[in-house]
């Protein structure tokens, strides 16, 4: 009797396994893909500023060069904020219903490729500014060289 139950159980299990897999192993298909392209490409712009006098350097020329670099980095930071957004971390502590401490930290992280320096120039006596431009068409072209975004165009079953 136990042997008969074991045989029926094995047969039932095998039948269940075959029915769950269905015909997926028997039917083959061909999937045709097409590249997805956005309808429009915005152009983002950002301006970065840096004080000249507060830069490290031995001479005024050294400080000016450092301010140029710092203003460019600030403009890149602003572009990254526009593309990726800004992460905010806040913390507050209350004791006896009195606010003891309140902190807010902001950060941005990302990679900006394809930005173009529009111009760098002094602003007043002690500030340097750099304007950047990010054409999203150029970013899309750079993206296509690494990963091709696709969607299913057609599926043919054999």
For each residue, the residues with C-beta under 8 A, 3 or more apart:
1: 4 5
2: 5 6
3: 6 7
4: 1 7 8
5: 1 2 8 9
6: 2 3 9 10
7: 3 4 10 11
8: 4 5 11 12
9: 5 6 12 13
10: 6 7 13 14
11: 7 8 14 15
12: 8 9 15 16
13: 9 10 16 17
14: 10 11 17 18
15: 11 12 18 19
16: 12 13 19 20
17: 13 14 20 21
18: 14 15 21
19: 15 16 22
20: 16 17
21: 17 18 24 25
22: 19
23: 26 27
24: 21 27
25: 21
26: 23
27: 23 24 157 158
28: 157 158
29: 155 156 157 158
30: 155 156 158
31: 152 154 155
32: 152 153 154 155 156
33: 150 151 152 153
34: 150 151 153
35: 144 148 149 150
36: 149 150 151
37: 140
38: 41 136 140
39:
40:
41: 38 135 136 137 140
42: 136
43: 133 134 135 136
44: 79 82 83 133 134 136
45: 118 131 132 133 134
46: 75 76 78 79 82 131 132 134
47: 75 78 129 130 131 132
48: 70 71 72 73 74 75 76 77 78 129 130 132
49: 71 74 123 127 128 129
50: 55 66 67 68 69 70 71 74 127 128
51: 54 55 67 126 127 128
52: 55 60 63 64 67 122 126 127 128
53: 63 126
54: 51
55: 50 51 52 62 63 64 66 67 70
56: 62 63 66
57: 60 61 62 63 65 66
58: 62
59: 62 63
60: 52 57 63 64
61: 57 64 65
62: 55 56 57 58 59 65 66
63: 52 53 55 56 57 59 60 66 67
64: 52 55 60 61 67 68 122 128
65: 57 61 62 68 69
66: 50 55 56 57 62 63 69 70
67: 50 51 52 55 63 64 70 71 127 128
68: 50 64 65 71 72 120 128 130
69: 50 65 66 72 73
70: 48 50 55 66 67 73 74 128
71: 48 49 50 67 68 74 75 120 128 129 130
72: 48 68 69 75 76 117 120 130 132
73: 48 69 70 76 77
74: 48 49 50 70 71 77 78 130
75: 46 47 48 71 72 78 79 130 131 132
76: 46 48 72 73 79 80 112 115 132
77: 48 73 74 80 81 108
78: 46 47 48 74 75 81 82 132
79: 44 46 75 76 82 83 112 115 132 134
80: 76 77 83 84 108 109 110 112
81: 77 78 84 85 86 108
82: 44 46 78 79 134
83: 44 79 80 110 112 134
84: 80 81 108 109 110
85: 81 108
86: 81 106 107 108
87: 106 107 108 109
88: 104 105 106
89: 104 105 106 107
90: 102 103 104 105
91: 101 102 103 104
92: 99 101 102 103
93: 99 100 101 102
94: 97 98 99 100
95: 98 100
96:
97: 94
98: 94 95
99: 92 93 94 102
100: 93 94 95
101: 91 92 93
102: 90 91 92 93 99
103: 90 91 92
104: 88 89 90 91
105: 88 89 90
106: 86 87 88 89
107: 86 87 89
108: 77 80 81 84 85 86 87
109: 80 84 87
110: 80 83 84
111:
112: 76 79 80 83 115 134
113: 139 142
114: 134 135 138 139 142
115: 76 79 112 132 133 134
116: 132 133 134 135
117: 72 120 130 131 132
118: 45 131 132 133
119: 130 131
120: 68 71 72 117 128 129 130 131
121: 128 129
122: 52 64 125 127 128 129
123: 49 127 128 129
124: 127
125: 122
126: 51 52 53
127: 49 50 51 52 67 122 123 124
128: 49 50 51 52 64 67 68 70 71 120 121 122 123
129: 47 48 49 71 120 121 122 123
130: 47 48 68 71 72 74 75 117 119 120
131: 45 46 47 75 117 118 119 120
132: 45 46 47 48 72 75 76 78 79 115 116 117 118
133: 43 44 45 115 116 118
134: 43 44 45 46 79 82 83 112 114 115 116 138 139
135: 41 43 114 116 138 139
136: 38 41 42 43 44 139 140
137: 41 140 141
138: 114 134 135 141 142
139: 113 114 134 135 136 142 143
140: 37 38 41 136 137 143 144
141: 137 138 144 145
142: 113 114 138 139 145 146
143: 139 140 146 147 149
144: 35 140 141 147 148 149
145: 141 142
146: 142 143
147: 143 144
148: 35 144
149: 35 36 143 144
150: 33 34 35 36
151: 33 34 36
152: 31 32 33 155
153: 32 33 34
154: 31 32
155: 29 30 31 32 152
156: 29 30 32
157: 27 28 29
158: 27 28 29 30
